[in-house]
Amino acid sequence: MTRQAPHGAFPEINHDEMARQDFAQRLREYVAGDIVGGNDAVYRHAVEPGFVHSHGRKPETRKEVRQAMERHPFHQAWGALNRATQEIIWDSVQVSLDRQDDALNQRVKDTGVGKGSLRLNPALKTPRYVAAVDIHCMPGNYHTESTEDDAYQGALLDRGAFIYARGARGPNHDSFGHDLLAYLDKAQPGFQPRRILDMGSGPGQVTCAFADAFPDAEVHAIDVAAPLLRYGHKRASSMGYDIHFSQQNAEATEFEDESFDLIFSCIMMHETSAKALRNYVKETRRLLAPGGIAMHMDFPHNEDKTPYVQAMIDWSTHYNAEPFIGTLGDTDWADVAVQAGFSHNTAAVVPMSTVAPHNHMYVLDARKPG
Ligand SMILES: C[S@@+](CC[C@H](N)C(=O)[O-])C[C@H]1O[C@@H](n2cnc3c(N)ncnc32)[C@H](O)[C@@H]1O
């Protein structure tokens, strides 16, 4: 089992808490790895033939697949277990965090290592698409604060997301950053950005991968959620990274026009509304310097997926509080970029599998000519 690398903000985890969290990680492996394929077999051998028998044709939409699958006992049992596992993961981390809340907040506040900076804006309004739902059932979502200097949600996300990913993103939970760097290296070999922006950085694991790859660049990370930024700043600075974290909405930032030559986001798009997506691709264009590159990476496009595959991805829309996954998959990201002012020949949607075979996401590659 891959272990998460500790850092200066990492919560203390005692023996019993680790045993509980290991159980949650193993359960997640079981549900998302060992038995998830049973759905494919059930669909192929029972659900699809049954649908053909009663309708005279195969299901044509993910909704038809979902409704037919929901009647099958295996899918019902798998779905219930998948949802329960998600809740068990958060619970296993919360039990540990609850007993050390004040000490953790104090440790995160007490930075003093590395350079970087942290700038919070208590007046910033949390967008409704973040505030209204506990995304992926994470209690309190990203933004909730109950005390001054609260970093709890940062620790909950750092640890919970690692367990959810079954450690597959590496000990620093940053493999998506390395995949994006591999994409950049292939798309624009030798590119040396001077100013980099990570939109929706969360606890900043991916931001650190970019800071590592471009040690001479000025690196900025923005997010709407103060607890994640506090935690991310402590995490990054304790690891020696010089990253500037600030609380800003990616739809309308405080940065000047054309102030970054590399802008990226990692799995932020599927957590924003359609309107917000358009706004922050527009903001990306405003912030991009001539010759600059933007990379926004997220969940697969639906157009090249069968209704069954779409339905399995869309399971999270209906049962794991991820309201925008399905609609993001239906959206033509390149068209969003063109609407935002990028030209047709400088905006493309590329499968990440071209550089990272295990990565099933896509990247919106949008550029501003030099
Ligand atoms: C799924 S997390 C991804 C975090 C990080 N990029 C990663 O790869 O682990 C999505 C993040 O986007 C942030 N976010 C959502 N909407 C945002 C917005 N309009 N402006 C800035 N951050 C936003 C959330 O607060 C959350 O931290």
The ligand as a Gaussian input file, in Angstrom:
#p B3LYP/6-31G(d) Opt

LIG

0 1
 C      -10.998000      19.006000      -7.055000
 S      -10.206000      20.331000      -6.303000
 C       -8.642000      20.258000      -7.143000
 C       -7.510000      20.792000      -6.319000
 C       -6.142000      20.669000      -6.989000
 N       -6.094000      21.411000      -8.224000
 C       -5.774000      19.227000      -7.225000
 O       -5.539000      18.862000      -8.362000
 O       -5.709000      18.480000      -6.255000
 C      -10.959000      21.773000      -7.042000
 C      -10.501000      23.056000      -6.398000
 O      -10.982000      24.157000      -7.160000
 C      -11.356000      25.184000      -6.247000
 N      -12.259000      26.101000      -6.945000
 C      -13.511000      25.838000      -7.403000
 N      -14.005000      26.911000      -8.021000
 C      -13.058000      27.877000      -7.971000
 C      -12.974000      29.215000      -8.443000
 N      -13.969000      29.787000      -9.102000
 N      -11.854000      29.911000      -8.209000
 C      -10.819000      29.354000      -7.537000
 N      -10.849000      28.098000      -7.054000
 C      -11.943000      27.369000      -7.274000
 C      -11.946000      24.445000      -5.079000
 O      -12.000000      25.243000      -3.920000
 C      -11.002000      23.259000      -4.981000
 O       -9.915000      23.535000      -4.155000

